[in-house]
Amino acid sequence: MNSLTIGFISAGCIFGGVLLGMLLQKVLPQHHLESDSKDTVKLGAGMLATLTALVLGLLVSSAKGSFDAMNAGIAQTGAKVILFDHILADYGPETKEVREQLRDTVASTIEKIWPDKKGGPGGLRALESVDAAKTLQAKLRELTPKNDLQKSLLAQASQIGSDVLQTRLLLMEGQQNTLPASFLVLLIFWLTGLFISFGLFAPRNGTVLAVLLICALSVSSAIFLILEMNRPLDGFIKASNAPLRKAVELIGK
C-alpha cells in the first residue's frame, strides 16, 4: 500500500470521527452534553491533541532527517565521482577508456534509479542492483603505474571507489528502517478519537463540516509526508539526482 493510499485512508478515518461525534451528539442524552461534561471532554481532547502533536512533530523531524541524509549521500557521491575523474585525468591518457566508462556508468545509474518512464523498477531496488563501483575498481586493477606519481594517484582513485561503494551500502541500509504499521494505526486512532471530540460539540452546519474536513486532510497530509520522506528514492517526493547529473556533465572535461 503506497503512502497516498494510506493518506486517503487516514483522512477518511479522521473525518469519520467527526461524523461519528456528530451522530453521538444526536443520540446521547442531553445531560451528557452539558457544560461539566463538555469541560471534561475538552480536557481529554487537549491532552490527546498535545500527545498527537508531539508524536507527529517527532515523526516529521525523523523523516526529514532520513530525506536529508539521502540527499547528502547523493551529493557526496557526485563530488567523489568528479574527484575520481580528475585523478584519472592526472594519471594520464591511458585512463581515457575508464573515464568514458565512468560517465556511461553514472548516466545509466541515474536512469535506473530515476527512470523517465513511470512504472519502472527504479528507486531503492535499482540502487540495490547497481554495482558500478565494483566494475570501475576492476578496471583500475588493470592499470599498470609507471612511476611513483601514478602509483599515488591510482591508490587515491581506488580509495575513492571504495568510499563510493561504502556510501551506496550505507544509503541502502539506512532505507531499511520503516515506520511500523502498528504505530501508524495507533496514531490514526488517536487522531480519530480527537476528531470525535470535535464533532461531539460542533454545530451541525456546512461551514463547520468544511473546516473540519480541511483539518482532517491537513493532518493526513502530514502522515503522507512522513511516509514519503521515509522513502526518498520511491514515491512522489524523491531525493534530487542533480549532483549526479552535474557529475556526468563534468566527467571528461
Secondary structure, DSSP 8 states (H G I E B T S, - for coil): --HHHHHHHHHHHHHHHHHHHHHHHHHS-GGGGSHHHHHHHHHHHHHHHHHHHHHHHHHHHHHHHHHHHHHHHHHHHHHHHHHHHHHHHHH-GGGHHHHHHHHHHHHHHHHHHS-SSTTSS-HHHHHHH--HHHHHHHHHHT----SHHHHHHHHHHHHHHHHHHHHHHHHHHHTT----HHHHHHHHHHHHHHHHHHHHHS--SHHHHHHHHHHHHHHHHHHHHHHHHTSTTSSSS----HHHHHHHHHTT-
